[in-house]
Amino acid sequence: MKFYLLRHGATEWNKEDRIAYNENLILSDEGIKQAEKISKEIEKIDYELVLSSPFIRAIQTTEIVNKKHCPVIIDDRLRERNAGILDGMKLSEVNFDEFCDYYKNAEYEGAESLQEL
């Protein structure tokens, strides 16, 4: 059995360098073009099932790339890490070394630690 992983296309927040872990954003025009471009490659793959996170951007990407109309399972376990108050902040405003360090267990209001994740 083979698994293929695909990340969703870009959103406006990607262009603005904003953190978008749990914001339910739609694809930007660029993100739609990215999904359309990769869909040509995915058509060549023999797949039978698609799993997606519940985020709109992921579901939109799935709808664009799933040209074979295979069954799609939306699974909450594929959600991003909860970034709490960091969602929407500019990347330059956050110390990612600290946020992503398993041993530091940095606390941000409403955010999941890596241990919790």
PDB file as gemmi writes it, atoms N, CA and C in Angstrom:
CRYST1    1.000    1.000    1.000  90.00  90.00  90.00 P 1                      
ATOM      1  N   MET A   1       0.850  -1.173   0.000  1.00  0.00           N  
ATOM      2  CA  MET A   1       0.000   0.000   0.000  1.00  0.00           C  
ATOM      3  C   MET A   1       0.896   1.235   0.000  1.00  0.00           C  
ATOM      4  N   LYS A   2       0.548   2.195  -0.827  1.00  0.00           N  
ATOM      5  CA  LYS A   2       1.300   3.445  -0.896  1.00  0.00           C  
ATOM      6  C   LYS A   2       0.423   4.592  -0.409  1.00  0.00           C  
ATOM      7  N   PHE A   3       1.081   5.560   0.215  1.00  0.00           N  
ATOM      8  CA  PHE A   3       0.424   6.773   0.659  1.00  0.00           C  
ATOM      9  C   PHE A   3       1.087   7.954  -0.046  1.00  0.00           C  
ATOM     10  N   TYR A   4       0.287   8.882  -0.481  1.00  0.00           N  
ATOM     11  CA  TYR A   4       0.792  10.114  -1.075  1.00  0.00           C  
ATOM     12  C   TYR A   4       0.268  11.269  -0.236  1.00  0.00           C  
ATOM     13  N   LEU A   5       1.137  12.165   0.134  1.00  0.00           N  
ATOM     14  CA  LEU A   5       0.745  13.309   0.950  1.00  0.00           C  
ATOM     15  C   LEU A   5       0.774  14.567   0.099  1.00  0.00           C  
ATOM     16  N   LEU A   6      -0.236  15.381   0.264  1.00  0.00           N  
ATOM     17  CA  LEU A   6      -0.336  16.636  -0.472  1.00  0.00           C  
ATOM     18  C   LEU A   6      -0.801  17.716   0.498  1.00  0.00           C  
ATOM     19  N   ARG A   7      -0.111  18.795   0.504  1.00  0.00           N  
ATOM     20  CA  ARG A   7      -0.510  19.934   1.329  1.00  0.00           C  
ATOM     21  C   ARG A   7      -1.485  20.787   0.520  1.00  0.00           C  
ATOM     22  N   HIS A   8      -2.379  21.458   1.215  1.00  0.00           N  
ATOM     23  CA  HIS A   8      -3.348  22.321   0.555  1.00  0.00           C  
ATOM     24  C   HIS A   8      -2.655  23.462  -0.177  1.00  0.00           C  
ATOM     25  N   GLY A   9      -3.372  24.074  -1.099  1.00  0.00           N  
ATOM     26  CA  GLY A   9      -2.850  25.231  -1.816  1.00  0.00           C  
ATOM     27  C   GLY A   9      -2.779  26.459  -0.916  1.00  0.00           C  
ATOM     28  N   ALA A  10      -2.181  27.503  -1.436  1.00  0.00           N  
ATOM     29  CA  ALA A  10      -1.952  28.736  -0.671  1.00  0.00           C  
ATOM     30  C   ALA A  10      -3.252  29.490  -0.377  1.00  0.00           C  
ATOM     31  N   THR A  11      -3.200  30.245   0.718  1.00  0.00           N  
ATOM     32  CA  THR A  11      -4.292  31.152   1.095  1.00  0.00           C  
ATOM     33  C   THR A  11      -3.732  32.576   1.082  1.00  0.00           C  
ATOM     34  N   GLU A  12      -4.603  33.542   1.272  1.00  0.00           N  
ATOM     35  CA  GLU A  12      -4.131  34.935   1.342  1.00  0.00           C  
ATOM     36  C   GLU A  12      -3.185  35.135   2.519  1.00  0.00           C  
ATOM     37  N   TRP A  13      -3.419  34.409   3.606  1.00  0.00           N  
ATOM     38  CA  TRP A  13      -2.548  34.549   4.768  1.00  0.00           C  
ATOM     39  C   TRP A  13      -1.143  34.032   4.473  1.00  0.00           C  
ATOM     40  N   ASN A  14      -1.005  33.025   3.603  1.00  0.00           N  
ATOM     41  CA  ASN A  14       0.334  32.583   3.217  1.00  0.00           C  
ATOM     42  C   ASN A  14       1.084  33.728   2.559  1.00  0.00           C  
ATOM     43  N   LYS A  15       0.412  34.446   1.679  1.00  0.00           N  
ATOM     44  CA  LYS A  15       1.028  35.576   0.982  1.00  0.00           C  
ATOM     45  C   LYS A  15       1.426  36.671   1.967  1.00  0.00           C  
ATOM     46  N   GLU A  16       0.659  36.824   3.037  1.00  0.00           N  
ATOM     47  CA  GLU A  16       0.921  37.856   4.043  1.00  0.00           C  
ATOM     48  C   GLU A  16       1.851  37.374   5.146  1.00  0.00           C  
ATOM     49  N   ASP A  17       2.373  36.157   5.022  1.00  0.00           N  
ATOM     50  CA  ASP A  17       3.248  35.559   6.038  1.00  0.00           C  
ATOM     51  C   ASP A  17       2.582  35.511   7.408  1.00  0.00           C  
ATOM     52  N   ARG A  18       1.301  35.134   7.414  1.00  0.00           N  
ATOM     53  CA  ARG A  18       0.556  34.996   8.670  1.00  0.00           C  
ATOM     54  C   ARG A  18       0.407  33.527   9.041  1.00  0.00           C  
ATOM     55  N   ILE A  19       0.367  33.274  10.327  1.00  0.00           N  
ATOM     56  CA  ILE A  19       0.172  31.921  10.839  1.00  0.00           C  
ATOM     57  C   ILE A  19      -1.304  31.556  10.677  1.00  0.00           C  
ATOM     58  N   ALA A  20      -1.525  30.398  10.088  1.00  0.00           N  
ATOM     59  CA  ALA A  20      -2.906  29.968   9.831  1.00  0.00           C  
ATOM     60  C   ALA A  20      -3.064  28.492  10.181  1.00  0.00           C  
ATOM     61  N   TYR A  21      -2.781  28.150  11.407  1.00  0.00           N  
ATOM     62  CA  TYR A  21      -2.929  26.759  11.821  1.00  0.00           C  
ATOM     63  C   TYR A  21      -4.401  26.351  11.826  1.00  0.00           C  
ATOM     64  N   ASN A  22      -5.229  27.082  12.527  1.00  0.00           N  
ATOM     65  CA  ASN A  22      -6.614  26.654  12.695  1.00  0.00           C  
ATOM     66  C   ASN A  22      -7.643  27.617  12.143  1.00  0.00           C  
ATOM     67  N   GLU A  23      -7.201  28.646  11.470  1.00  0.00           N  
ATOM     68  CA  GLU A  23      -8.165  29.526  10.816  1.00  0.00           C  
ATOM     69  C   GLU A  23      -8.718  28.803   9.600  1.00  0.00           C  
ATOM     70  N   ASN A  24     -10.005  28.892   9.395  1.00  0.00           N  
ATOM     71  CA  ASN A  24     -10.659  28.178   8.302  1.00  0.00           C  
ATOM     72  C   ASN A  24     -10.687  29.076   7.059  1.00  0.00           C  
ATOM     73  N   LEU A  25      -9.563  29.160   6.376  1.00  0.00           N  
ATOM     74  CA  LEU A  25      -9.389  30.063   5.243  1.00  0.00           C  
ATOM     75  C   LEU A  25      -9.650  29.352   3.920  1.00  0.00           C  
ATOM     76  N   ILE A  26     -10.055  30.124   2.928  1.00  0.00           N  
ATOM     77  CA  ILE A  26     -10.246  29.573   1.584  1.00  0.00           C  
ATOM     78  C   ILE A  26      -8.952  29.716   0.791  1.00  0.00           C  
ATOM     79  N   LEU A  27      -8.864  28.961  -0.294  1.00  0.00           N  
ATOM     80  CA  LEU A  27      -7.702  29.077  -1.168  1.00  0.00           C  
ATOM     81  C   LEU A  27      -7.700  30.434  -1.855  1.00  0.00           C  
ATOM     82  N   SER A  28      -6.515  30.964  -2.051  1.00  0.00           N  
ATOM     83  CA  SER A  28      -6.357  32.180  -2.849  1.00  0.00           C  
ATOM     84  C   SER A  28      -6.349  31.762  -4.321  1.00  0.00           C  
ATOM     85  N   ASP A  29      -6.343  32.731  -5.221  1.00  0.00           N  
ATOM     86  CA  ASP A  29      -6.233  32.414  -6.647  1.00  0.00           C  
ATOM     87  C   ASP A  29      -4.967  31.604  -6.903  1.00  0.00           C  
ATOM     88  N   GLU A  30      -3.885  31.984  -6.230  1.00  0.00           N  
ATOM     89  CA  GLU A  30      -2.629  31.242  -6.368  1.00  0.00           C  
ATOM     90  C   GLU A  30      -2.794  29.800  -5.895  1.00  0.00           C  
ATOM     91  N   GLY A  31      -3.496  29.605  -4.776  1.00  0.00           N  
ATOM     92  CA  GLY A  31      -3.723  28.264  -4.242  1.00  0.00           C  
ATOM     93  C   GLY A  31      -4.544  27.397  -5.180  1.00  0.00           C  
ATOM     94  N   ILE A  32      -5.523  27.992  -5.825  1.00  0.00           N  
ATOM     95  CA  ILE A  32      -6.329  27.259  -6.811  1.00  0.00           C  
ATOM     96  C   ILE A  32      -5.447  26.840  -7.984  1.00  0.00           C  
ATOM     97  N   LYS A  33      -4.606  27.751  -8.456  1.00  0.00           N  
ATOM     98  CA  LYS A  33      -3.690  27.422  -9.561  1.00  0.00           C  
ATOM     99  C   LYS A  33      -2.718  26.317  -9.158  1.00  0.00           C  
ATOM    100  N   GLN A  34      -2.231  26.367  -7.915  1.00  0.00           N  
ATOM    101  CA  GLN A  34      -1.327  25.318  -7.434  1.00  0.00           C  
ATOM    102  C   GLN A  34      -2.023  23.957  -7.459  1.00  0.00           C  
ATOM    103  N   ALA A  35      -3.265  23.913  -6.978  1.00  0.00           N  
ATOM    104  CA  ALA A  35      -4.013  22.654  -6.945  1.00  0.00           C  
ATOM    105  C   ALA A  35      -4.298  22.156  -8.361  1.00  0.00           C  
ATOM    106  N   GLU A  36      -4.647  23.060  -9.248  1.00  0.00           N  
ATOM    107  CA  GLU A  36      -4.904  22.667 -10.635  1.00  0.00           C  
ATOM    108  C   GLU A  36      -3.638  22.113 -11.289  1.00  0.00           C  
ATOM    109  N   LYS A  37      -2.515  22.727 -10.999  1.00  0.00           N  
ATOM    110  CA  LYS A  37      -1.240  22.279 -11.577  1.00  0.00           C  
ATOM    111  C   LYS A  37      -0.892  20.870 -11.099  1.00  0.00           C  
ATOM    112  N   ILE A  38      -0.983  20.633  -9.797  1.00  0.00           N  
ATOM    113  CA  ILE A  38      -0.614  19.316  -9.264  1.00  0.00           C  
ATOM    114  C   ILE A  38      -1.649  18.250  -9.634  1.00  0.00           C  
ATOM    115  N   SER A  39      -2.880  18.666  -9.920  1.00  0.00           N  
ATOM    116  CA  SER A  39      -3.912  17.684 -10.271  1.00  0.00           C  
ATOM    117  C   SER A  39      -3.539  16.912 -11.529  1.00  0.00           C  
ATOM    118  N   LYS A  40      -2.798  17.531 -12.428  1.00  0.00           N  
ATOM    119  CA  LYS A  40      -2.354  16.845 -13.651  1.00  0.00           C  
ATOM    120  C   LYS A  40      -1.411  15.695 -13.318  1.00  0.00           C  
ATOM    121  N   GLU A  41      -0.596  15.871 -12.283  1.00  0.00           N  
ATOM    122  CA  GLU A  41       0.301  14.795 -11.847  1.00  0.00           C  
ATOM    123  C   GLU A  41      -0.464  13.724 -11.078  1.00  0.00           C  
ATOM    124  N   ILE A  42      -1.412  14.148 -10.280  1.00  0.00           N  
ATOM    125  CA  ILE A  42      -2.171  13.198  -9.466  1.00  0.00           C  
ATOM    126  C   ILE A  42      -3.033  12.296 -10.336  1.00  0.00           C  
ATOM    127  N   GLU A  43      -3.478  12.803 -11.480  1.00  0.00           N  
ATOM    128  CA  GLU A  43      -4.265  11.968 -12.407  1.00  0.00           C  
ATOM    129  C   GLU A  43      -3.500  10.724 -12.843  1.00  0.00           C  
ATOM    130  N   LYS A  44      -2.184  10.777 -12.827  1.00  0.00           N  
ATOM    131  CA  LYS A  44      -1.340   9.660 -13.250  1.00  0.00           C  
ATOM    132  C   LYS A  44      -1.195   8.598 -12.161  1.00  0.00           C  
ATOM    133  N   ILE A  45      -1.606   8.924 -10.950  1.00  0.00           N  
ATOM    134  CA  ILE A  45      -1.456   8.014  -9.813  1.00  0.00           C  
ATOM    135  C   ILE A  45      -2.709   7.167  -9.669  1.00  0.00           C  
ATOM    136  N   ASP A  46      -2.499   5.893  -9.377  1.00  0.00           N  
ATOM    137  CA  ASP A  46      -3.616   4.990  -9.138  1.00  0.00           C  
ATOM    138  C   ASP A  46      -3.967   5.059  -7.649  1.00  0.00           C  
ATOM    139  N   TYR A  47      -5.014   5.782  -7.319  1.00  0.00           N  
ATOM    140  CA  TYR A  47      -5.437   5.898  -5.917  1.00  0.00           C  
ATOM    141  C   TYR A  47      -6.918   5.563  -5.808  1.00  0.00           C  
ATOM    142  N   GLU A  48      -7.326   5.191  -4.593  1.00  0.00           N  
ATOM    143  CA  GLU A  48      -8.694   4.734  -4.376  1.00  0.00           C  
ATOM    144  C   GLU A  48      -9.444   5.510  -3.307  1.00  0.00           C  
ATOM    145  N   LEU A  49      -8.722   6.267  -2.503  1.00  0.00           N  
ATOM    146  CA  LEU A  49      -9.323   6.949  -1.367  1.00  0.00           C  
ATOM    147  C   LEU A  49      -8.553   8.221  -1.090  1.00  0.00           C  
ATOM    148  N   VAL A  50      -9.272   9.247  -0.638  1.00  0.00           N  
ATOM    149  CA  VAL A  50      -8.647  10.517  -0.278  1.00  0.00           C  
ATOM    150  C   VAL A  50      -9.041  10.850   1.157  1.00  0.00           C  
ATOM    151  N   LEU A  51      -8.055  11.208   1.961  1.00  0.00           N  
ATOM    152  CA  LEU A  51      -8.300  11.688   3.321  1.00  0.00           C  
ATOM    153  C   LEU A  51      -7.994  13.172   3.348  1.00  0.00           C  
ATOM    154  N   SER A  52      -8.809  13.929   4.066  1.00  0.00           N  
ATOM    155  CA  SER A  52      -8.614  15.377   4.136  1.00  0.00           C  
ATOM    156  C   SER A  52      -8.907  15.881   5.533  1.00  0.00           C  
ATOM    157  N   SER A  53      -8.227  16.939   5.899  1.00  0.00           N  
ATOM    158  CA  SER A  53      -8.579  17.628   7.144  1.00  0.00           C  
ATOM    159  C   SER A  53      -9.914  18.339   6.904  1.00  0.00           C  
ATOM    160  N   PRO A  54     -10.548  18.816   7.963  1.00  0.00           N  
ATOM    161  CA  PRO A  54     -11.835  19.485   7.815  1.00  0.00           C  
ATOM    162  C   PRO A  54     -11.735  20.950   7.379  1.00  0.00           C  
ATOM    163  N   PHE A  55     -10.528  21.462   7.189  1.00  0.00           N  
ATOM    164  CA  PHE A  55     -10.389  22.866   6.819  1.00  0.00           C  
ATOM    165  C   PHE A  55     -10.826  23.111   5.385  1.00  0.00           C  
ATOM    166  N   ILE A  56     -11.481  24.231   5.173  1.00  0.00           N  
ATOM    167  CA  ILE A  56     -11.990  24.562   3.838  1.00  0.00           C  
ATOM    168  C   ILE A  56     -10.877  24.510   2.803  1.00  0.00           C  
ATOM    169  N   ARG A  57      -9.703  25.051   3.125  1.00  0.00           N  
ATOM    170  CA  ARG A  57      -8.599  25.086   2.158  1.00  0.00           C  
ATOM    171  C   ARG A  57      -8.183  23.677   1.739  1.00  0.00           C  
ATOM    172  N   ALA A  58      -8.228  22.721   2.654  1.00  0.00           N  
ATOM    173  CA  ALA A  58      -7.878  21.339   2.337  1.00  0.00           C  
ATOM    174  C   ALA A  58      -8.983  20.681   1.511  1.00  0.00           C  
ATOM    175  N   ILE A  59     -10.222  20.932   1.879  1.00  0.00           N  
ATOM    176  CA  ILE A  59     -11.341  20.355   1.138  1.00  0.00           C  
ATOM    177  C   ILE A  59     -11.385  20.920  -0.285  1.00  0.00           C  
ATOM    178  N   GLN A  60     -11.151  22.215  -0.431  1.00  0.00           N  
ATOM    179  CA  GLN A  60     -11.107  22.815  -1.771  1.00  0.00           C  
ATOM    180  C   GLN A  60     -10.010  22.168  -2.611  1.00  0.00           C  
ATOM    181  N   THR A  61      -8.837  21.989  -2.022  1.00  0.00           N  
ATOM    182  CA  THR A  61      -7.733  21.355  -2.739  1.00  0.00           C  
ATOM    183  C   THR A  61      -8.121  19.943  -3.157  1.00  0.00           C  
ATOM    184  N   THR A  62      -8.738  19.207  -2.245  1.00  0.00           N  
ATOM    185  CA  THR A  62      -9.186  17.846  -2.542  1.00  0.00           C  
ATOM    186  C   THR A  62     -10.165  17.835  -3.713  1.00  0.00           C  
ATOM    187  N   GLU A  63     -11.109  18.760  -3.704  1.00  0.00           N  
ATOM    188  CA  GLU A  63     -12.102  18.806  -4.782  1.00  0.00           C  
ATOM    189  C   GLU A  63     -11.449  19.070  -6.140  1.00  0.00           C  
ATOM    190  N   ILE A  64     -10.415  19.868  -6.156  1.00  0.00           N  
ATOM    191  CA  ILE A  64      -9.738  20.192  -7.411  1.00  0.00           C  
ATOM    192  C   ILE A  64      -8.890  19.018  -7.902  1.00  0.00           C  
ATOM    193  N   VAL A  65      -8.173  18.359  -7.004  1.00  0.00           N  
ATOM    194  CA  VAL A  65      -7.224  17.323  -7.434  1.00  0.00           C  
ATOM    195  C   VAL A  65      -7.850  15.939  -7.597  1.00  0.00           C  
ATOM    196  N   ASN A  66      -8.988  15.686  -7.009  1.00  0.00           N  
ATOM    197  CA  ASN A  66      -9.618  14.361  -7.040  1.00  0.00           C  
ATOM    198  C   ASN A  66     -10.421  14.176  -8.328  1.00  0.00           C  
ATOM    199  N   LYS A  67      -9.720  14.160  -9.446  1.00  0.00           N  
ATOM    200  CA  LYS A  67     -10.368  14.038 -10.762  1.00  0.00           C  
ATOM    201  C   LYS A  67     -11.032  12.681 -10.957  1.00  0.00           C  
ATOM    202  N   LYS A  68     -10.588  11.691 -10.200  1.00  0.00           N  
ATOM    203  CA  LYS A  68     -11.155  10.341 -10.325  1.00  0.00           C  
ATOM    204  C   LYS A  68     -12.432  10.175  -9.497  1.00  0.00           C  
ATOM    205  N   HIS A  69     -12.766  11.189  -8.742  1.00  0.00           N  
ATOM    206  CA  HIS A  69     -13.964  11.182  -7.893  1.00  0.00           C  
ATOM    207  C   HIS A  69     -13.982   9.989  -6.937  1.00  0.00           C  
ATOM    208  N   CYS A  70     -12.805   9.691  -6.391  1.00  0.00           N  
ATOM    209  CA  CYS A  70     -12.706   8.633  -5.385  1.00  0.00           C  
ATOM    210  C   CYS A  70     -13.371   9.105  -4.093  1.00  0.00           C  
ATOM    211  N   PRO A  71     -13.744   8.169  -3.242  1.00  0.00           N  
ATOM    212  CA  PRO A  71     -14.334   8.562  -1.961  1.00  0.00           C  
ATOM    213  C   PRO A  71     -13.375   9.459  -1.165  1.00  0.00           C  
ATOM    214  N   VAL A  72     -13.955  10.415  -0.461  1.00  0.00           N  
ATOM    215  CA  VAL A  72     -13.193  11.349   0.371  1.00  0.00           C  
ATOM    216  C   VAL A  72     -13.669  11.200   1.818  1.00  0.00           C  
ATOM    217  N   ILE A  73     -12.722  11.043   2.711  1.00  0.00           N  
ATOM    218  CA  ILE A  73     -13.027  10.993   4.143  1.00  0.00           C  
ATOM    219  C   ILE A  73     -12.446  12.252   4.772  1.00  0.00           C  
ATOM    220  N   ILE A  74     -13.316  13.020   5.406  1.00  0.00           N  
ATOM    221  CA  ILE A  74     -12.885  14.207   6.143  1.00  0.00           C  
ATOM    222  C   ILE A  74     -12.639  13.757   7.580  1.00  0.00           C  
ATOM    223  N   ASP A  75     -11.424  13.915   8.052  1.00  0.00           N  
ATOM    224  CA  ASP A  75     -11.049  13.383   9.360  1.00  0.00           C  
ATOM    225  C   ASP A  75     -10.493  14.495  10.252  1.00  0.00           C  
ATOM    226  N   ASP A  76     -11.154  14.733  11.367  1.00  0.00           N  
ATOM    227  CA  ASP A  76     -10.722  15.762  12.322  1.00  0.00           C  
ATOM    228  C   ASP A  76      -9.312  15.536  12.858  1.00  0.00           C  
ATOM    229  N   ARG A  77      -8.852  14.293  12.839  1.00  0.00           N  
ATOM    230  CA  ARG A  77      -7.514  14.004  13.351  1.00  0.00           C  
ATOM    231  C   ARG A  77      -6.422  14.585  12.453  1.00  0.00           C  
ATOM    232  N   LEU A  78      -6.796  15.069  11.280  1.00  0.00           N  
ATOM    233  CA  LEU A  78      -5.826  15.677  10.365  1.00  0.00           C  
ATOM    234  C   LEU A  78      -5.768  17.192  10.518  1.00  0.00           C  
ATOM    235  N   ARG A  79      -6.345  17.702  11.577  1.00  0.00           N  
ATOM    236  CA  ARG A  79      -6.288  19.141  11.852  1.00  0.00           C  
ATOM    237  C   ARG A  79      -4.855  19.554  12.169  1.00  0.00           C  
ATOM    238  N   GLU A  80      -4.596  20.822  12.014  1.00  0.00           N  
ATOM    239  CA  GLU A  80      -3.290  21.383  12.378  1.00  0.00           C  
ATOM    240  C   GLU A  80      -3.170  21.466  13.898  1.00  0.00           C  
ATOM    241  N   ARG A  81      -1.967  21.654  14.353  1.00  0.00           N  
ATOM    242  CA  ARG A  81      -1.732  21.930  15.767  1.00  0.00           C  
ATOM    243  C   ARG A  81      -2.458  23.215  16.137  1.00  0.00           C  
ATOM    244  N   ASN A  82      -3.076  23.248  17.296  1.00  0.00           N  
ATOM    245  CA  ASN A  82      -3.761  24.454  17.744  1.00  0.00           C  
ATOM    246  C   ASN A  82      -2.717  25.486  18.166  1.00  0.00           C  
ATOM    247  N   ALA A  83      -2.688  26.605  17.465  1.00  0.00           N  
ATOM    248  CA  ALA A  83      -1.692  27.642  17.738  1.00  0.00           C  
ATOM    249  C   ALA A  83      -2.226  28.728  18.660  1.00  0.00           C  
ATOM    250  N   GLY A  84      -3.480  28.608  19.084  1.00  0.00           N  
ATOM    251  CA  GLY A  84      -4.044  29.580  20.023  1.00  0.00           C  
ATOM    252  C   GLY A  84      -3.913  31.007  19.532  1.00  0.00           C  
ATOM    253  N   ILE A  85      -3.393  31.869  20.393  1.00  0.00           N  
ATOM    254  CA  ILE A  85      -3.301  33.301  20.078  1.00  0.00           C  
ATOM    255  C   ILE A  85      -2.334  33.598  18.937  1.00  0.00           C  
ATOM    256  N   LEU A  86      -1.538  32.620  18.536  1.00  0.00           N  
ATOM    257  CA  LEU A  86      -0.581  32.847  17.455  1.00  0.00           C  
ATOM    258  C   LEU A  86      -1.252  32.897  16.079  1.00  0.00           C  
ATOM    259  N   ASP A  87      -2.430  32.271  15.945  1.00  0.00           N  
ATOM    260  CA  ASP A  87      -3.138  32.300  14.663  1.00  0.00           C  
ATOM    261  C   ASP A  87      -3.397  33.740  14.235  1.00  0.00           C  
ATOM    262  N   GLY A  88      -3.006  34.035  13.017  1.00  0.00           N  
ATOM    263  CA  GLY A  88      -3.203  35.372  12.466  1.00  0.00           C  
ATOM    264  C   GLY A  88      -2.018  36.295  12.641  1.00  0.00           C  
ATOM    265  N   MET A  89      -1.087  35.917  13.518  1.00  0.00           N  
ATOM    266  CA  MET A  89       0.101  36.752  13.723  1.00  0.00           C  
ATOM    267  C   MET A  89       1.046  36.595  12.540  1.00  0.00           C  
ATOM    268  N   LYS A  90       1.861  37.605  12.325  1.00  0.00           N  
ATOM    269  CA  LYS A  90       2.907  37.536  11.297  1.00  0.00           C  
ATOM    270  C   LYS A  90       3.999  36.572  11.761  1.00  0.00           C  
ATOM    271  N   LEU A  91       4.575  35.862  10.824  1.00  0.00           N  
ATOM    272  CA  LEU A  91       5.649  34.923  11.158  1.00  0.00           C  
ATOM    273  C   LEU A  91       6.791  35.618  11.882  1.00  0.00           C  
ATOM    274  N   SER A  92       7.068  36.850  11.491  1.00  0.00           N  
ATOM    275  CA  SER A  92       8.168  37.604  12.101  1.00  0.00           C  
ATOM    276  C   SER A  92       7.892  37.964  13.562  1.00  0.00           C  
ATOM    277  N   GLU A  93       6.653  37.839  14.013  1.00  0.00           N  
ATOM    278  CA  GLU A  93       6.279  38.187  15.385  1.00  0.00           C  
ATOM    279  C   GLU A  93       6.387  37.004  16.353  1.00  0.00           C  
ATOM    280  N   VAL A  94       6.705  35.821  15.830  1.00  0.00           N  
ATOM    281  CA  VAL A  94       6.679  34.610  16.648  1.00  0.00           C  
ATOM    282  C   VAL A  94       8.053  33.955  16.672  1.00  0.00           C  
ATOM    283  N   ASN A  95       8.438  33.478  17.833  1.00  0.00           N  
ATOM    284  CA  ASN A  95       9.685  32.740  17.979  1.00  0.00           C  
ATOM    285  C   ASN A  95       9.378  31.260  17.702  1.00  0.00           C  
ATOM    286  N   PHE A  96       9.545  30.854  16.444  1.00  0.00           N  
ATOM    287  CA  PHE A  96       9.215  29.477  16.080  1.00  0.00           C  
ATOM    288  C   PHE A  96      10.186  28.464  16.666  1.00  0.00           C  
ATOM    289  N   ASP A  97      11.416  28.882  16.920  1.00  0.00           N  
ATOM    290  CA  ASP A  97      12.354  27.959  17.573  1.00  0.00           C  
ATOM    291  C   ASP A  97      11.778  27.523  18.920  1.00  0.00           C  
ATOM    292  N   GLU A  98      11.185  28.455  19.617  1.00  0.00           N  
ATOM    293  CA  GLU A  98      10.591  28.154  20.918  1.00  0.00           C  
ATOM    294  C   GLU A  98       9.279  27.380  20.745  1.00  0.00           C  
ATOM    295  N   PHE A  99       8.418  27.839  19.844  1.00  0.00           N  
ATOM    296  CA  PHE A  99       7.107  27.214  19.635  1.00  0.00           C  
ATOM    297  C   PHE A  99       7.246  25.769  19.153  1.00  0.00           C  
ATOM    298  N   CYS A 100       8.286  25.486  18.392  1.00  0.00           N  
ATOM    299  CA  CYS A 100       8.462  24.162  17.797  1.00  0.00           C  
ATOM    300  C   CYS A 100       9.487  23.296  18.518  1.00  0.00           C  
ATOM    301  N   ASP A 101       9.939  23.725  19.676  1.00  0.00           N  
ATOM    302  CA  ASP A 101      10.903  22.950  20.451  1.00  0.00           C  
ATOM    303  C   ASP A 101      10.144  22.043  21.425  1.00  0.00           C  
ATOM    304  N   TYR A 102      10.250  20.751  21.198  1.00  0.00           N  
ATOM    305  CA  TYR A 102       9.520  19.770  22.005  1.00  0.00           C  
ATOM    306  C   TYR A 102       9.854  19.876  23.489  1.00  0.00           C  
ATOM    307  N   TYR A 103      11.075  20.205  23.807  1.00  0.00           N  
ATOM    308  CA  TYR A 103      11.527  20.194  25.198  1.00  0.00           C  
ATOM    309  C   TYR A 103      11.267  21.500  25.943  1.00  0.00           C  
ATOM    310  N   LYS A 104      11.077  22.590  25.215  1.00  0.00           N  
ATOM    311  CA  LYS A 104      10.829  23.867  25.887  1.00  0.00           C  
ATOM    312  C   LYS A 104       9.398  23.985  26.393  1.00  0.00           C  
ATOM    313  N   ASN A 105       8.468  23.324  25.714  1.00  0.00           N  
ATOM    314  CA  ASN A 105       7.065  23.363  26.116  1.00  0.00           C  
ATOM    315  C   ASN A 105       6.586  24.800  26.342  1.00  0.00           C  
ATOM    316  N   ALA A 106       6.873  25.667  25.380  1.00  0.00           N  
ATOM    317  CA  ALA A 106       6.472  27.069  25.472  1.00  0.00           C  
ATOM    318  C   ALA A 106       4.954  27.169  25.535  1.00  0.00           C  
ATOM    319  N   GLU A 107       4.476  28.057  26.362  1.00  0.00           N  
ATOM    320  CA  GLU A 107       3.037  28.212  26.530  1.00  0.00           C  
ATOM    321  C   GLU A 107       2.551  29.503  25.889  1.00  0.00           C  
ATOM    322  N   TYR A 108       1.561  29.362  25.026  1.00  0.00           N  
ATOM    323  CA  TYR A 108       0.892  30.493  24.396  1.00  0.00           C  
ATOM    324  C   TYR A 108      -0.600  30.273  24.620  1.00  0.00           C  
ATOM    325  N   GLU A 109      -1.301  31.305  24.976  1.00  0.00           N  
ATOM    326  CA  GLU A 109      -2.718  31.192  25.320  1.00  0.00           C  
ATOM    327  C   GLU A 109      -3.490  30.428  24.244  1.00  0.00           C  
ATOM    328  N   GLY A 110      -4.126  29.343  24.670  1.00  0.00           N  
ATOM    329  CA  GLY A 110      -4.963  28.546  23.785  1.00  0.00           C  
ATOM    330  C   GLY A 110      -4.217  27.593  22.867  1.00  0.00           C  
ATOM    331  N   ALA A 111      -2.890  27.602  22.895  1.00  0.00           N  
ATOM    332  CA  ALA A 111      -2.106  26.771  21.988  1.00  0.00           C  
ATOM    333  C   ALA A 111      -1.797  25.406  22.586  1.00  0.00           C  
ATOM    334  N   GLU A 112      -1.728  24.406  21.729  1.00  0.00           N  
ATOM    335  CA  GLU A 112      -1.303  23.076  22.132  1.00  0.00           C  
ATOM    336  C   GLU A 112       0.215  23.042  22.226  1.00  0.00           C  
ATOM    337  N   SER A 113       0.711  22.397  23.230  1.00  0.00           N  
ATOM    338  CA  SER A 113       2.157  22.155  23.285  1.00  0.00           C  
ATOM    339  C   SER A 113       2.467  21.009  22.329  1.00  0.00           C  
ATOM    340  N   LEU A 114       3.717  20.836  22.019  1.00  0.00           N  
ATOM    341  CA  LEU A 114       4.090  19.699  21.162  1.00  0.00           C  
ATOM    342  C   LEU A 114       3.826  18.373  21.868  1.00  0.00           C  
ATOM    343  N   GLN A 115       3.951  18.362  23.190  1.00  0.00           N  
ATOM    344  CA  GLN A 115       3.642  17.137  23.926  1.00  0.00           C  
ATOM    345  C   GLN A 115       2.167  16.775  23.784  1.00  0.00           C  
ATOM    346  N   GLU A 116       1.293  17.788  23.840  1.00  0.00           N  
ATOM    347  CA  GLU A 116      -0.138  17.528  23.681  1.00  0.00           C  
ATOM    348  C   GLU A 116      -0.468  17.064  22.272  1.00  0.00           C  
ATOM    349  N   LEU A 117       0.216  17.659  21.306  1.00  0.00           N  
ATOM    350  CA  LEU A 117      -0.008  17.286  19.916  1.00  0.00           C  
ATOM    351  C   LEU A 117       0.344  15.836  19.708  1.00  0.00           C  
TER     352      LEU A 117                                                      
END                                                                             
